[in-house]
Amino acid sequence: MGIWDRARSAYRGSPEGLRRALAPIAARVPRKLRYGKTFSDWSDDIRRSWQDPAFAVERTERQLRNLLAKAQNGSPYWRDVIADRNIQAFTLDVLADFPITTKETLSAAGSAACVDGGRGLVRATTSGSNGEPPFEFFVDADRSVREYAFVTSAWSKAGFRTGDARAVLRGFTLKGGRAFLWDAALAELRLAVYPLERDQVAGMIGEIRRRQIRFIHGYPSAIEIFCRHLVTIDPELGSAIQGVFPVSEPLFDHQRRLFGSVFPNAAVVPFYGLSEKVAFAVEKDGFPGVYTFVPLYGVAELVDDAGIAITRAGHEGRVIGTGFVSTGMPFIRYDTGDRARLVERPSRENGWRLSVDGLAPRRRPDYLYSAGMSRIVATDLVPESPVLLAGLAEWQFEQDAPGHCNFRYVLARDGCDRDARRVIDHLERRLSHAISFTPVSVERLPSTGNGKRQFIIHTFSPDSEA
């Protein structure tokens, strides 16, 4: 474990006050040292793997053998699993002999699921979204540099180079009500996602211009709100943006269209990843919504509800991942809870790359339900007309029963409640009144614990109504 690898991982997870104290010092570290040989080697291998399927398979299989040997030798839980299944060879072809694991099975295993008692690991948790409790687990203390190699490889499609500055709209809490904070060590302009009002955004825009930032990174919902303020404050800035990097939330079609309109010269590069570090996928060039998993990060599988591999294109299944970036707590055939439809199966010919579309959390955030429990794709309901949306700064669907939905909204500075009624009338007409909407004016929309806005909230369980 390199000292810089561990230091960078620790820095990213430090409290804001400590980061502010360390940032000027860290920023003076030469870029070559700041990222180091580990980052450089992984970046080189990632680039080669896209061009050389045989290399991708060989490297993936070698990483799998190393992971499984490490699990067998160092983890009591995994040692018992391997012995119970009488698994002799550690190859891609026999990975399916391992059981599918879940948050529940790993939580029950406790420290026995970790290698060597968890030395060199740090505690992490999932956010507990979709109504599920947070899941506590452990990751390697030095994993950040390896993971960043995959992230920057994806961003390079937009011309991003290591060390380029980004404006970041994620779940940051900035002390003192500040709208932004510059992190010199990571070249990040951290923007406060909440409340993200017009006056705040105006200050952010000025700082983006001052620092000549060309890349925007963050939650699609936050970038959407930023865009709607940007077009009324400084629309010319949009043409200077070179790349938009949505993360952590589904990217809806109306958001993709908005980003293309506001940032006409920018490449929109979404990727898929998980806190548990088991799988990483990048959107396929020219095929919006189609994601290809990167096998050097981890082996991704698509299986049906019985655990059998999906083999027919268009069929939906569960996303299963075996991760290589963080191995001190091995995640082997881990059920991510996400679902997708098969586009292309992994094979030795394609470098063991799984391609899917319709990638979404298990409890899909993009459906509303009629009184008869028919699913309605809510993203198709979002009106595109700026005239229709005039007067609304933000909005959100809160469905409390089949056939009924609260339309929660935050008024723009010049808005009034009639603006919300206008949108509701449009929605109800379009749906032929299959769903009725009640306007609910709020000062601020609710978010998850780490600051993400949800486009749809279900306060009833669709499964229990089926």
VOPAGU-2260 file (C-alpha; in pm, 1 decimal, decimal comma):
REM VOPAGU-2260
SITE   aa  ch    i         X         Y         Z
SITE  MET   A    0       0,0       0,0       0,0
SITE  GLY   A    1     161,5     329,9    -112,4
SITE  ILE   A    2     168,4     617,6     132,2
SITE  TRP   A    3      21,3     856,7    -126,0
SITE  ASP   A    4    -251,5     608,0    -214,3
SITE  ARG   A    5    -362,0     590,3     147,2
SITE  ALA   A    6    -316,1     963,7     203,8
SITE  ARG   A    7    -536,3    1056,0     -91,6
SITE  SER   A    8    -812,3     819,2      21,3
SITE  ALA   A    9    -793,9     957,4     375,2
SITE  TYR   A   10    -798,3    1316,9     250,8
SITE  ARG   A   11   -1116,7    1266,5      48,5
SITE  GLY   A   12   -1298,2    1136,8     356,3
SITE  SER   A   13   -1172,3    1401,6     599,3
SITE  PRO   A   14   -1400,4    1656,6     768,6
SITE  GLU   A   15   -1425,7    1994,0     598,1
SITE  GLY   A   16   -1217,7    2177,8     858,1
SITE  LEU   A   17    -927,7    1935,3     831,1
SITE  ARG   A   18    -947,5    1941,3     451,5
SITE  ARG   A   19    -926,9    2320,8     450,1
SITE  ALA   A   20    -614,9    2305,8     665,3
SITE  LEU   A   21    -449,5    2035,5     456,2
SITE  ALA   A   22    -552,9    2152,6     107,4
SITE  PRO   A   23    -279,9    2419,8      59,9
SITE  ILE   A   24     -13,8    2167,2     163,3
SITE  ALA   A   25    -154,5    1886,1     -49,9
SITE  ALA   A   26    -184,6    2119,2    -348,5
SITE  ARG   A   27     193,7    2173,8    -342,2
SITE  VAL   A   28     261,9    1802,5    -388,5
SITE  PRO   A   29     373,2    1749,6    -751,5
SITE  ARG   A   30      95,6    1598,4    -961,8
SITE  LYS   A   31     307,7    1293,8   -1045,1
SITE  LEU   A   32     344,4    1216,4    -674,4
SITE  ARG   A   33     -11,4    1316,4    -590,8
SITE  TYR   A   34    -153,0    1037,2    -805,8
SITE  GLY   A   35     149,2     810,8    -815,9
SITE  LYS   A   36     254,4     492,6    -990,0
SITE  THR   A   37     -53,9     297,6    -885,0
SITE  PHE   A   38    -280,4     545,1   -1060,8
SITE  SER   A   39     -59,5     553,5   -1368,5
SITE  ASP   A   40     -36,9     174,3   -1398,3
SITE  TRP   A   41    -410,9     120,7   -1358,7
SITE  SER   A   42    -486,6     398,8   -1607,8
SITE  ASP   A   43    -256,8     238,6   -1864,7
SITE  ASP   A   44    -416,6    -103,1   -1818,1
SITE  ILE   A   45    -770,2      39,6   -1844,8
SITE  ARG   A   46    -685,2     208,0   -2175,5
SITE  ARG   A   47    -526,4    -109,3   -2310,2
SITE  SER   A   48    -821,1    -324,8   -2202,5
SITE  TRP   A   49   -1061,0    -126,5   -2424,3
SITE  GLN   A   50    -844,8    -203,0   -2728,1
SITE  ASP   A   51    -732,4    -557,5   -2648,5
SITE  PRO   A   52   -1010,2    -803,4   -2543,1
SITE  ALA   A   53    -759,3   -1084,8   -2479,2
SITE  PHE   A   54    -565,9    -863,2   -2237,3
SITE  ALA   A   55    -890,5    -760,8   -2064,8
SITE  VAL   A   56    -986,3   -1125,0   -2008,8
SITE  GLU   A   57    -638,5   -1228,4   -1890,1
SITE  ARG   A   58    -613,5    -934,4   -1648,2
SITE  THR   A   59    -969,1    -987,4   -1521,3
SITE  GLU   A   60    -913,3   -1357,6   -1460,5
SITE  ARG   A   61    -584,5   -1289,4   -1284,5
SITE  GLN   A   62    -753,0   -1038,5   -1054,9
SITE  LEU   A   63   -1030,9   -1287,6    -984,9
SITE  ARG   A   64    -779,1   -1558,2    -888,4
SITE  ASN   A   65    -601,4   -1314,6    -657,2
SITE  LEU   A   66    -927,6   -1204,9    -496,9
SITE  LEU   A   67   -1054,8   -1556,7    -436,0
SITE  ALA   A   68    -720,0   -1676,7    -300,8
SITE  LYS   A   69    -710,0   -1376,8     -67,0
SITE  ALA   A   70   -1064,9   -1450,8      48,5
SITE  GLN   A   71    -990,8   -1818,5     102,3
SITE  ASN   A   72    -672,1   -1756,4     297,4
SITE  GLY   A   73    -779,6   -1458,1     504,3
SITE  SER   A   74   -1156,5   -1462,9     558,7
SITE  PRO   A   75   -1323,6   -1730,7     773,5
SITE  TYR   A   76   -1657,6   -1664,6     606,7
SITE  TRP   A   77   -1530,5   -1703,2     251,5
SITE  ARG   A   78   -1307,4   -1997,3     346,9
SITE  ASP   A   79   -1618,8   -2185,0     458,1
SITE  VAL   A   80   -1812,0   -2086,4     143,5
SITE  ILE   A   81   -1535,4   -2216,2     -83,2
SITE  ALA   A   82   -1503,8   -2539,8     117,2
SITE  ASP   A   83   -1880,4   -2598,0     124,8
SITE  ARG   A   84   -1904,8   -2557,7    -253,2
SITE  ASN   A   85   -1589,0   -2764,4    -313,5
SITE  ILE   A   86   -1461,2   -2497,4    -552,4
SITE  GLN   A   87   -1123,6   -2604,7    -687,3
SITE  ALA   A   88   -1045,0   -2364,5    -973,9
SITE  PHE   A   89   -1063,6   -1987,4    -957,3
SITE  THR   A   90   -1166,2   -1896,1   -1311,5
SITE  LEU   A   91   -1427,1   -1676,4   -1475,6
SITE  ASP   A   92   -1614,2   -1981,9   -1596,3
SITE  VAL   A   93   -1664,2   -2124,6   -1245,9
SITE  LEU   A   94   -1754,6   -1797,5   -1076,2
SITE  ALA   A   95   -2120,3   -1900,5   -1109,8
SITE  ASP   A   96   -2049,4   -2186,4    -863,8
SITE  PHE   A   97   -2032,2   -1929,8    -585,1
SITE  PRO   A   98   -2355,1   -1836,1    -407,7
SITE  ILE   A   99   -2506,3   -1493,2    -459,3
SITE  THR   A  100   -2444,0   -1282,5    -151,1
SITE  THR   A  101   -2650,1    -995,6     -15,1
SITE  LYS   A  102   -2626,2    -712,0     234,4
SITE  GLU   A  103   -2798,8    -936,5     484,9
SITE  THR   A  104   -2558,7   -1231,6     449,4
SITE  LEU   A  105   -2250,5   -1010,4     473,6
SITE  SER   A  106   -2392,4    -819,0     770,2
SITE  ALA   A  107   -2459,8   -1148,5     946,4
SITE  ALA   A  108   -2101,8   -1265,7     874,7
SITE  GLY   A  109   -1959,3    -954,4    1041,1
SITE  SER   A  110   -1581,0    -936,8    1073,0
SITE  ALA   A  111   -1552,0   -1295,2     942,8
SITE  ALA   A  112   -1627,5   -1155,7     595,9
SITE  CYS   A  113   -1311,1    -943,1     613,6
SITE  VAL   A  114    -956,3   -1054,7     539,1
SITE  ASP   A  115    -708,4   -1072,1     828,9
SITE  GLY   A  116    -955,7    -923,6    1074,3
SITE  GLY   A  117   -1003,0    -605,7     873,9
SITE  ARG   A  118    -653,7    -458,8     888,1
SITE  GLY   A  119    -602,3    -171,9     644,8
SITE  LEU   A  120    -977,7    -113,7     609,4
SITE  VAL   A  121   -1204,5     181,9     682,7
SITE  ARG   A  122   -1573,0     177,5     766,6
SITE  ALA   A  123   -1828,8     279,1     503,3
SITE  THR   A  124   -2206,4     274,8     465,5
SITE  THR   A  125   -2461,3     294,5     189,5
SITE  SER   A  126   -2704,5     585,3     209,8
SITE  GLY   A  127   -3006,7     370,3     292,1
SITE  SER   A  128   -3209,7     496,9      -3,5
SITE  ASN   A  129   -3529,1     339,7    -138,6
SITE  GLY   A  130   -3660,5     292,6     213,8
SITE  GLU   A  131   -3391,4      40,8     307,2
SITE  PRO   A  132   -3171,9      78,7     618,3
SITE  PRO   A  133   -2807,0     176,9     564,8
SITE  PHE   A  134   -2564,2    -109,6     507,4
SITE  GLU   A  135   -2234,5     -93,7     695,3
SITE  PHE   A  136   -1926,4    -250,8     538,7
SITE  PHE   A  137   -1550,7    -194,6     497,3
SITE  VAL   A  138   -1331,5     -76,2     210,3
SITE  ASP   A  139    -956,4     -65,1     155,7
SITE  ALA   A  140    -796,8     248,6     298,3
SITE  ASP   A  141    -599,3     299,2     -23,8
SITE  ARG   A  142    -874,9     224,6    -279,8
SITE  SER   A  143    -938,0     586,7    -385,8
SITE  VAL   A  144    -644,6     610,1    -627,6
SITE  ARG   A  145    -743,0     287,4    -805,8
SITE  GLU   A  146   -1104,9     394,1    -830,7
SITE  TYR   A  147   -1012,0     738,8    -960,1
SITE  ALA   A  148    -824,9     577,3   -1249,2
SITE  PHE   A  149   -1156,0     433,5   -1373,4
SITE  VAL   A  150   -1345,5     757,3   -1318,8
SITE  THR   A  151   -1094,1     969,9   -1507,1
SITE  SER   A  152   -1082,8     711,0   -1784,9
SITE  ALA   A  153   -1456,6     766,3   -1834,3
SITE  TRP   A  154   -1429,8    1144,6   -1812,8
SITE  SER   A  155   -1152,0    1147,9   -2071,1
SITE  LYS   A  156   -1427,8    1103,8   -2333,8
SITE  ALA   A  157   -1501,4    1472,3   -2274,9
SITE  GLY   A  158   -1134,7    1571,7   -2295,0
SITE  PHE   A  159   -1084,3    1568,9   -1918,6
SITE  ARG   A  160    -724,4    1529,1   -1804,4
SITE  THR   A  161    -603,6    1436,4   -1458,9
SITE  GLY   A  162    -583,7    1750,5   -1249,7
SITE  ASP   A  163    -838,3    1952,6   -1451,2
SITE  ALA   A  164   -1069,6    2159,8   -1232,3
SITE  ARG   A  165   -1434,9    2060,2   -1183,4
SITE  ALA   A  166   -1739,4    2228,8   -1036,7
SITE  VAL   A  167   -1901,4    1963,5    -818,1
SITE  LEU   A  168   -2271,0    1955,8    -722,9
SITE  ARG   A  169   -2302,3    1670,1    -476,4
SITE  GLY   A  170   -2427,5    1634,8    -118,4
SITE  PHE   A  171   -2187,5    1884,2      38,1
SITE  THR   A  172   -2268,6    2067,4     359,1
SITE  LEU   A  173   -2060,8    2384,8     368,2
SITE  LYS   A  174   -2026,6    2562,4     699,6
SITE  GLY   A  175   -2141,2    2918,0     746,9
SITE  GLY   A  176   -2396,5    2903,8     469,4
SITE  ARG   A  177   -2129,7    2936,8     201,9
SITE  ALA   A  178   -2231,6    2869,5    -156,1
SITE  PHE   A  179   -1896,4    2722,5    -261,7
SITE  LEU   A  180   -1558,2    2602,7    -140,2
SITE  TRP   A  181   -1243,2    2559,1    -349,5
SITE  ASP   A  182   -1040,9    2244,5    -277,5
SITE  ALA   A  183    -699,4    2310,7    -426,5
SITE  ALA   A  184    -568,5    1960,3    -357,7
SITE  LEU   A  185    -838,1    1792,0    -568,6
SITE  ALA   A  186    -904,3    2086,8    -803,8
SITE  GLU   A  187   -1271,7    2077,2    -702,2
SITE  LEU   A  188   -1500,1    2375,0    -669,2
SITE  ARG   A  189   -1750,4    2231,0    -423,2
SITE  LEU   A  190   -2095,1    2383,7    -468,5
SITE  ALA   A  191   -2360,5    2371,5    -195,9
SITE  VAL   A  192   -2649,7    2165,9    -332,9
SITE  TYR   A  193   -2900,5    2305,7     -82,6
SITE  PRO   A  194   -3089,1    2524,5    -112,2
SITE  LEU   A  195   -2931,7    2607,4    -454,4
SITE  GLU   A  196   -3128,9    2927,8    -496,3
SITE  ARG   A  197   -3077,0    3196,8    -758,1
SITE  ASP   A  198   -2851,9    3423,5    -551,1
SITE  GLN   A  199   -2630,2    3128,8    -456,1
SITE  VAL   A  200   -2603,9    3012,2    -815,4
SITE  ALA   A  201   -2506,5    3362,2    -928,5
SITE  GLY   A  202   -2206,9    3347,9    -693,8
SITE  MET   A  203   -2118,3    2999,2    -814,4
SITE  ILE   A  204   -2126,6    3112,6   -1175,9
SITE  GLY   A  205   -1888,4    3397,5   -1098,2
SITE  GLU   A  206   -1643,1    3158,0    -935,9
SITE  ILE   A  207   -1665,8    2910,7   -1224,0
SITE  ARG   A  208   -1582,0    3192,4   -1463,7
SITE  ARG   A  209   -1298,9    3320,6   -1245,7
SITE  ARG   A  210   -1136,5    2978,4   -1228,3
SITE  GLN   A  211   -1211,5    2901,0   -1595,9
SITE  ILE   A  212   -1370,5    2568,9   -1504,2
SITE  ARG   A  213   -1486,3    2359,2   -1800,6
SITE  PHE   A  214   -1635,1    2051,5   -1632,8
SITE  ILE   A  215   -1950,3    2006,8   -1422,9
SITE  HIS   A  216   -1985,0    1697,4   -1201,7
SITE  GLY   A  217   -2267,6    1597,3    -969,5
SITE  TYR   A  218   -2619,8    1475,4    -913,6
SITE  PRO   A  219   -2837,0    1511,5   -1226,1
SITE  SER   A  220   -3114,3    1664,8   -1014,4
SITE  ALA   A  221   -2875,7    1931,5    -881,6
SITE  ILE   A  222   -2722,2    2001,3   -1225,0
SITE  GLU   A  223   -3076,7    2040,6   -1360,5
SITE  ILE   A  224   -3161,4    2311,1   -1106,4
SITE  PHE   A  225   -2825,6    2479,5   -1169,1
SITE  CYS   A  226   -2902,9    2482,2   -1542,9
SITE  ARG   A  227   -3243,2    2643,2   -1495,4
SITE  HIS   A  228   -3083,8    2927,9   -1300,2
SITE  LEU   A  229   -2789,1    2951,9   -1538,6
SITE  VAL   A  230   -3003,5    3022,3   -1846,8
SITE  THR   A  231   -3154,2    3328,2   -1675,5
SITE  ILE   A  232   -2831,8    3455,8   -1514,5
SITE  ASP   A  233   -2546,2    3387,2   -1757,7
SITE  PRO   A  234   -2651,3    3171,6   -2054,2
SITE  GLU   A  235   -2321,8    3232,0   -2234,8
SITE  LEU   A  236   -2129,9    3034,6   -1972,4
SITE  GLY   A  237   -2298,3    2716,0   -2091,7
SITE  SER   A  238   -2110,8    2725,8   -2422,7
SITE  ALA   A  239   -1776,5    2721,2   -2239,2
SITE  ILE   A  240   -1850,6    2395,3   -2056,9
SITE  GLN   A  241   -1672,4    2098,8   -2214,2
SITE  GLY   A  242   -1803,7    1805,9   -2010,8
SITE  VAL   A  243   -2097,7    1717,5   -1783,2
SITE  PHE   A  244   -2048,9    1420,4   -1551,0
SITE  PRO   A  245   -2376,5    1302,3   -1392,2
SITE  VAL   A  246   -2337,0    1059,6   -1102,4
SITE  SER   A  247   -2527,1     870,2    -831,0
SITE  GLU   A  248   -2878,6     918,0    -969,3
SITE  PRO   A  249   -3061,3     798,4   -1280,3
SITE  LEU   A  250   -3016,1    1039,4   -1570,5
SITE  PHE   A  251   -3363,4    1112,3   -1705,5
SITE  ASP   A  252   -3432,6    1195,6   -2068,8
SITE  HIS   A  253   -3560,0    1544,1   -1988,9
SITE  GLN   A  254   -3235,1    1614,4   -1799,2
SITE  ARG   A  255   -3023,7    1489,6   -2088,0
SITE  ARG   A  256   -3214,5    1719,4   -2325,8
SITE  LEU   A  257   -3174,2    2012,8   -2088,9
SITE  PHE   A  258   -2800,4    1958,3   -2049,9
SITE  GLY   A  259   -2761,9    1938,1   -2426,8
SITE  SER   A  260   -2946,6    2266,8   -2465,8
SITE  VAL   A  261   -2768,9    2460,1   -2190,1
SITE  PHE   A  262   -2423,3    2309,5   -2256,4
SITE  PRO   A  263   -2423,9    2275,2   -2636,9
SITE  ASN   A  264   -2049,8    2202,3   -2662,7
SITE  ALA   A  265   -2028,5    1956,3   -2374,7
SITE  ALA   A  266   -2009,3    1579,4   -2380,4
SITE  VAL   A  267   -2244,9    1426,8   -2124,0
SITE  VAL   A  268   -2061,9    1129,5   -1967,1
SITE  PRO   A  269   -2262,0     938,8   -1705,0
SITE  PHE   A  270   -2120,2     632,4   -1536,0
SITE  TYR   A  271   -2253,7     370,8   -1295,5
SITE  GLY   A  272   -2084,6     275,1    -971,6
SITE  LEU   A  273   -2160,5     161,9    -618,3
SITE  SER   A  274   -2038,1     245,6    -269,6
SITE  GLU   A  275   -1945,0    -120,6    -227,3
SITE  LYS   A  276   -1694,7     -95,6    -518,9
SITE  VAL   A  277   -1819,4    -407,9    -697,7
SITE  ALA   A  278   -1900,7    -280,2   -1046,8
SITE  PHE   A  279   -1833,5      15,2   -1275,1
SITE  ALA   A  280   -2001,0      86,1   -1608,8
SITE  VAL   A  281   -1970,2     362,9   -1866,6
SITE  GLU   A  282   -2234,9     475,1   -2111,6
SITE  LYS   A  283   -2163,5     346,9   -2461,4
SITE  ASP   A  284   -2074,2     616,0   -2715,9
SITE  GLY   A  285   -2369,3     694,7   -2940,2
SITE  PHE   A  286   -2612,7     476,7   -2742,3
SITE  PRO   A  287   -2775,3     682,7   -2464,9
SITE  GLY   A  288   -2883,4     464,7   -2176,5
SITE  VAL   A  289   -2666,8     165,9   -2275,8
SITE  TYR   A  290   -2393,6      94,3   -2019,3
SITE  THR   A  291   -2090,7    -130,0   -2062,0
SITE  PHE   A  292   -1927,9    -269,5   -1749,2
SITE  VAL   A  293   -1551,1    -243,1   -1710,6
SITE  PRO   A  294   -1416,7    -589,0   -1615,5
SITE  LEU   A  295   -1088,1    -466,4   -1467,3
SITE  TYR   A  296   -1295,5    -295,5   -1197,5
SITE  GLY   A  297   -1505,3    -605,4   -1131,6
SITE  VAL   A  298   -1698,8    -887,5   -1295,0
SITE  ALA   A  299   -2061,9    -793,1   -1360,1
SITE  GLU   A  300   -2334,9   -1049,7   -1420,6
SITE  LEU   A  301   -2704,9   -1028,4   -1503,1
SITE  VAL   A  302   -2917,0   -1307,0   -1353,0
SITE  ASP   A  303   -3288,4   -1378,4   -1318,8
SITE  ASP   A  304   -3473,3   -1404,4    -989,2
SITE  ALA   A  305   -3365,0   -1769,9    -959,5
SITE  GLY   A  306   -2997,2   -1675,2   -1000,2
SITE  ILE   A  307   -2967,1   -1810,7   -1356,0
SITE  ALA   A  308   -2769,6   -1606,1   -1608,3
SITE  ILE   A  309   -2978,4   -1393,9   -1847,4
SITE  THR   A  310   -2889,2   -1496,3   -2203,6
SITE  ARG   A  311   -3153,6   -1332,5   -2423,1
SITE  ALA   A  312   -3122,7    -966,2   -2519,7
SITE  GLY   A  313   -3403,4    -751,6   -2383,4
SITE  HIS   A  314   -3469,1    -970,2   -2079,0
SITE  GLU   A  315   -3446,5    -804,0   -1738,7
SITE  GLY   A  316   -3248,4    -931,1   -1442,9
SITE  ARG   A  317   -3050,8    -849,9   -1130,1
SITE  VAL   A  318   -2706,0    -691,2   -1148,3
SITE  ILE   A  319   -2449,3    -903,1    -961,5
SITE  GLY   A  320   -2094,5    -781,0    -899,4
SITE  THR   A  321   -1756,0    -917,1    -789,0
SITE  GLY   A  322   -1520,8    -628,0    -713,3
SITE  PHE   A  323   -1144,7    -590,5    -757,1
SITE  VAL   A  324   -1081,9    -230,2    -649,6
SITE  SER   A  325   -1133,5    -295,0    -278,5
SITE  THR   A  326   -1058,9    -652,1    -165,5
SITE  GLY   A  327   -1004,5    -641,2     211,7
SITE  MET   A  328   -1373,3    -719,5     253,6
SITE  PRO   A  329   -1434,1    -933,3     -55,0
SITE  PHE   A  330   -1761,6    -877,5    -237,1
SITE  ILE   A  331   -1809,0   -1193,1    -443,4
SITE  ARG   A  332   -2123,2   -1234,5    -653,4
SITE  TYR   A  333   -2288,4    -954,1    -459,0
SITE  ASP   A  334   -2649,9    -866,0    -534,2
SITE  THR   A  335   -2640,1    -490,3    -591,8
SITE  GLY   A  336   -3018,0    -456,8    -567,0
SITE  ASP   A  337   -3020,9    -295,2    -911,7
SITE  ARG   A  338   -3185,2    -428,5   -1224,9
SITE  ALA   A  339   -3121,5    -391,3   -1598,2
SITE  ARG   A  340   -3202,8    -540,4   -1940,3
SITE  LEU   A  341   -2945,9    -740,5   -2132,0
SITE  VAL   A  342   -2791,3    -587,7   -2443,0
SITE  GLU   A  343   -2480,3    -807,8   -2478,8
SITE  ARG   A  344   -2350,7   -1095,3   -2266,0
SITE  PRO   A  345   -1990,9   -1098,5   -2141,5
SITE  SER   A  346   -1762,6   -1326,9   -2340,7
SITE  ARG   A  347   -1395,8   -1381,6   -2404,7
SITE  GLU   A  348   -1445,0   -1229,7   -2749,4
SITE  ASN   A  349   -1574,0    -896,5   -2614,7
SITE  GLY   A  350   -1327,5    -874,3   -2325,6
SITE  TRP   A  351   -1579,2   -1009,1   -2071,7
SITE  ARG   A  352   -1787,6    -692,9   -2092,5
SITE  LEU   A  353   -2154,0    -701,5   -1997,3
SITE  SER   A  354   -2369,8    -438,3   -2170,1
SITE  VAL   A  355   -2715,7    -343,7   -2044,0
SITE  ASP   A  356   -2983,8     -80,1   -2072,8
SITE  GLY   A  357   -3266,5      19,7   -1841,8
SITE  LEU   A  358   -3019,8      27,3   -1553,4
SITE  ALA   A  359   -3209,8     133,3   -1241,2
SITE  PRO   A  360   -3249,0      67,1    -868,0
SITE  ARG   A  361   -3463,6    -229,1    -770,9
SITE  ARG   A  362   -3744,8      -1,2    -659,1
SITE  ARG   A  363   -3755,9     200,5    -976,8
SITE  PRO   A  364   -3769,0     575,2    -914,2
SITE  ASP   A  365   -3918,7     654,8   -1253,9
SITE  TYR   A  366   -4269,1     506,8   -1234,7
SITE  LEU   A  367   -4603,9     632,6   -1112,8
SITE  TYR   A  368   -4897,4     397,0   -1061,8
SITE  SER   A  369   -5255,4     436,5   -1179,6
SITE  ALA   A  370   -5552,6     329,3    -965,2
SITE  GLY   A  371   -5539,4      -5,3   -1144,4
SITE  MET   A  372   -5163,0     -34,9   -1067,1
SITE  SER   A  373   -5053,7      22,2   -1424,9
SITE  ARG   A  374   -4699,9     162,7   -1430,4
SITE  ILE   A  375   -4660,1     504,6   -1591,9
SITE  VAL   A  376   -4315,1     626,2   -1694,7
SITE  ALA   A  377   -4307,2     957,7   -1513,9
SITE  THR   A  378   -4010,7    1094,8   -1707,2
SITE  ASP   A  379   -4230,9    1107,6   -2016,1
SITE  LEU   A  380   -4465,4    1337,7   -1825,0
SITE  VAL   A  381   -4212,0    1613,1   -1763,2
SITE  PRO   A  382   -4318,7    1902,3   -1985,2
SITE  GLU   A  383   -4045,0    2051,7   -2199,1
SITE  SER   A  384   -4209,2    2389,2   -2262,0
SITE  PRO   A  385   -4037,3    2671,2   -2068,0
SITE  VAL   A  386   -4367,8    2859,8   -2085,6
SITE  LEU   A  387   -4551,5    2575,0   -1914,1
SITE  LEU   A  388   -4287,4    2554,8   -1640,3
SITE  ALA   A  389   -4258,4    2927,8   -1583,3
SITE  GLY   A  390   -4281,9    3025,0   -1219,2
SITE  LEU   A  391   -4155,0    2694,0   -1076,8
SITE  ALA   A  392   -3801,1    2657,5    -945,3
SITE  GLU   A  393   -3825,2    2287,5    -852,1
SITE  TRP   A  394   -4083,6    2011,4    -840,2
SITE  GLN   A  395   -4122,4    1654,3    -726,7
SITE  PHE   A  396   -4381,6    1376,2    -739,9
SITE  GLU   A  397   -4488,7    1227,0    -406,7
SITE  GLN   A  398   -4725,5     936,3    -467,8
SITE  ASP   A  399   -4918,6     836,4    -157,4
SITE  ALA   A  400   -5164,3     593,3    -321,7
SITE  PRO   A  401   -5230,1     432,4    -660,3
SITE  GLY   A  402   -5405,5     688,9    -876,9
SITE  HIS   A  403   -5313,0     987,2    -660,4
SITE  CYS   A  404   -4998,1    1194,5    -639,2
SITE  ASN   A  405   -4893,2    1510,5    -460,9
SITE  PHE   A  406   -4720,9    1759,6    -689,5
SITE  ARG   A  407   -4467,8    1919,7    -454,7
SITE  TYR   A  408   -4316,7    2241,6    -582,5
SITE  VAL   A  409   -4096,6    2534,0    -491,1
SITE  LEU   A  410   -4196,2    2863,2    -650,0
SITE  ALA   A  411   -3947,9    3071,5    -843,0
SITE  ARG   A  412   -3902,4    3429,6    -730,1
SITE  ASP   A  413   -4164,4    3552,5    -977,1
SITE  GLY   A  414   -4392,5    3246,3    -946,8
SITE  CYS   A  415   -4733,7    3191,3    -795,2
SITE  ASP   A  416   -4955,4    2893,6    -712,8
SITE  ARG   A  417   -5138,8    2928,4   -1044,8
SITE  ASP   A  418   -4817,8    2816,6   -1215,6
SITE  ALA   A  419   -4833,2    2481,4   -1036,1
SITE  ARG   A  420   -5202,0    2445,6   -1121,5
SITE  ARG   A  421   -5117,7    2500,0   -1488,5
SITE  VAL   A  422   -4867,7    2211,6   -1483,1
SITE  ILE   A  423   -5109,8    1985,6   -1296,5
SITE  ASP   A  424   -5384,7    2049,9   -1551,3
SITE  HIS   A  425   -5139,9    1955,9   -1827,7
SITE  LEU   A  426   -5040,0    1632,1   -1650,6
SITE  GLU   A  427   -5395,8    1523,3   -1579,2
SITE  ARG   A  428   -5507,2    1588,2   -1937,2
SITE  ARG   A  429   -5211,4    1397,7   -2076,3
SITE  LEU   A  430   -5290,6    1098,2   -1853,4
SITE  SER   A  431   -5663,1    1112,4   -1926,6
SITE  HIS   A  432   -5708,0    1156,7   -1549,5
SITE  ALA   A  433   -5560,9     812,8   -1469,5
SITE  ILE   A  434   -5382,3     995,4   -1187,1
SITE  SER   A  435   -5506,2    1296,8    -995,7
SITE  PHE   A  436   -5256,2    1548,9    -862,0
SITE  THR   A  437   -5278,5    1766,9    -554,0
SITE  PRO   A  438   -5059,1    2079,8    -544,4
SITE  VAL   A  439   -4839,1    2107,0    -235,6
SITE  SER   A  440   -4632,3    2423,3    -202,2
SITE  VAL   A  441   -4311,0    2380,9      -1,4
SITE  GLU   A  442   -4013,9    2600,5      76,5
SITE  ARG   A  443   -3768,0    2320,3       8,6
SITE  LEU   A  444   -3787,8    1970,0    -132,0
SITE  PRO   A  445   -3685,1    1678,8      92,2
SITE  SER   A  446   -3366,4    1489,5      23,0
SITE  THR   A  447   -3194,0    1173,6     132,1
SITE  GLY   A  448   -2938,3    1179,1     412,4
SITE  ASN   A  449   -2649,9    1264,1     179,6
SITE  GLY   A  450   -2827,7    1547,2       0,3
SITE  LYS   A  451   -2978,4    1382,1    -307,4
SITE  ARG   A  452   -3313,0    1498,5    -436,2
SITE  GLN   A  453   -3552,1    1227,4    -546,4
SITE  PHE   A  454   -3762,5    1287,2    -855,9
SITE  ILE   A  455   -4033,2    1051,1    -728,0
SITE  ILE   A  456   -4112,9     950,5    -371,5
SITE  HIS   A  457   -4348,3     661,6    -302,8
SITE  THR   A  458   -4505,5     676,6      43,0
SITE  PHE   A  459   -4690,3     352,2     -26,5
SITE  SER   A  460   -4538,1      20,4    -132,3
SITE  PRO   A  461   -4616,5     -71,5    -495,3
SITE  ASP   A  462   -4533,1    -433,7    -412,5
SITE  SER   A  463   -4798,9    -451,2    -140,2
SITE  GLU   A  464   -5064,6    -316,3    -375,9
SITE  ALA   A  465   -4992,7    -559,1    -659,5
